[in-house]
Amino acid sequence: MKKIPMRKCIGCGDQKPKRELIRVVKNKDGEIFLDLTGKANGRGTYICKDRKCFDLAIKKNAFNRALECKIDDSIFEALKERLEESE
């Protein structure tokens, strides 16, 4: 039996299988983007594929803490658009 990797959503705090979540990555250059493959290099954090979790994570400043930087609102808008596309 193969072990399923579990990750925690920064919005709702639920533990879910890694494949059910979307990874948000900050690379060495400071770029922040959605990693739909889950294999991009850089510091990453996970969020559910749900708009409510995304909004809750923004409200709690969870992205800023998890990625250890101040994130501009324009980046949040771009991430929100990409999240809606992937649903």
N, C-alpha and C positions, 0 to 999 in steps of 0.2 A: 504494500500500500504506500503510495507516494504522499509525502507531506505537502499540504497546500499552504503557500506563503500567505500570511494574514497581514494586513496593514490597517492603520487607524485613520479614519476620516477626520480632517482638522475642523470640519464644520460641525457635524453632529457627534463625533467622538466614538462612533460605532466601529467595531472590528469587523472587517469584511475580507473576503479573498482578494488578493492583489489585482486579479483580472477584472473585478467588478468596479474598480476605482480608476480615476484618471490621475495621472502624475503631473504635477506642476514643477518645473525645473528652473533653477538659476545656474547658468554655466559660468565658466571662469571670466568671461567678458562682462558679466552682470546682466546678460539678456535673460528675460523671464518668458517662458513659453509652455504650452501644453505638450507633454510627451505622450503621445498615444501609443507608442511602441513599448514604453516602460524601460527603455535601455539607454537613453541619452545620458551623457556624462554630466555631472554637476550635482548640486545639492537639490534634493527633491522632497516633495511632500505630496500627500494623497488627499483626494476629495471625491465624494460621491458624484455620480452623474446626475445630480439633482440640483435644480436652481436654488432651492431653499437652503441646502447645505452651503452652496457657494456664497449666497447673501449673508448667511450666518457667520461664515468664516471671515468675510470682509468686516462685518460689524464687530467681531471680537478681535480684529487685527491679527488673526491667526497666521495669515500669509506672511506678514512682516516679521513675526516671531520665528516662524518655521524656516524661512529663507534668510533670516538674519540681515535684513536690509529694509529700507523704506521703499515701498512700491508706489509708483505714480498711478493716479486714477485712470489715465489713458490706457495703462497696461491692464487694469481690471476690466475696462470696457472691451478690450480686444480679447481677453480670456473669456469673458462672458459670451461674446459672439461665437467664439470657437466651441465653447461648451454647448451652446444651443445647436450648432451645426452637427455635433457628434451625437446628439440624442436621437 
